[in-house]
Amino acid sequence: MASAEKDPISGIYTTGHEWDGIKELNTPMPRWWVYVFWACIIWSIGYWVVYPTWPTTTGFTPGIWHYSSREELEKELVNQKAARSQWLSKIDAASVEEIENDKALRNYALAGGRIAFGENCAACHGTGGVGTPGAYPNLADDVWLWGGTLADIQQTITHGVRNDDPDSRNSVMPSFGEDGLLTAEQIKQVADYVASVSHKTPAAGSPGEAIFAENCVVCHGEGAVGNKDVGAPPLNTLVRTFTKPTSEGVAGQVTKPKMGSMPSWGRRLDKATIKELAIYVHSLGGGQ
């Protein structure tokens, strides 16, 4: 280490440190920076004293102000609930049809339903109810498995589908292939027929049409228009939840059908929120 000396160019003494001929000037920090530095230290000490700060074996130091962000949130939620109570009480007392016909109440229900949908339903049905191909139905089209009226949607949300709720929507499609109800050739024939119906070119008089009439019409109806009473989807459209409207896709579903389940939201959400959801979902697909 070299000894400290005065730099001939800047006139500032060096620290005595030198690296590869480069000498370090002994330049002090600006006074304002030093003041700010000490002010921050003093501020931090005050912060430690006033607010909850240090963890302990049984909790944390509460601080002399005993501030809690959790308590602040709870107070805010109580205030918001009080502000919303006048609207929620009206929604709670009205039917979904009455809410739909009251412009101000409908707008409020739509806003609340959009939020509730994002918190509870979007994980499966996607943002805006677009569904998840191969898993969850699209709620933004005009195809409704269990009915698209306000009352139908409210019932479905409240009690769900294929769960242990006594009023749950329930139906089961037979495993025509796995249970040996149809041969592989018969499944191919009926799949070809259903695919033709989906594409609006029904193969009238084909072997598949006869198989469909004998095994499928009871649920899916004449002309494959579907049956909302049992949740049997229409097959005369290209809309599908679990498969594609192709012969191969239909054959897979006929052989070993996939069937979804939906929670009973009446056990988790209050009646006003369910009504808001029904109004919102009804608006997505231009309900019936």
Secondary structure, 3 states (H helix, E strand, C coil): CCCCCECCCCCCEEEEEEECCEEEECCCCCHHHHHHHHHHHHHHHHHHHHCCCCECCCCECCCCCCCCHHHHHHHHHHHHHHHHHHHHHHHHHCCHHHHHHCHHHHHHHHHHHHHHHHHHCHHHHCHHHCCECCCECCCCCCCCCCCCCHHHHHHHHHHCECCCCCCCECCCCCCCCCCCCCCHHHHHHHHHHHHHHHCCCCCCCCHHHHHHHHHCHHHHCHHHCCECCCCECCCCCCCCCCCCCCHHHHHHHHHCCCCCCECCHHHCCCHHHHHHHHHHHHHHCCCC
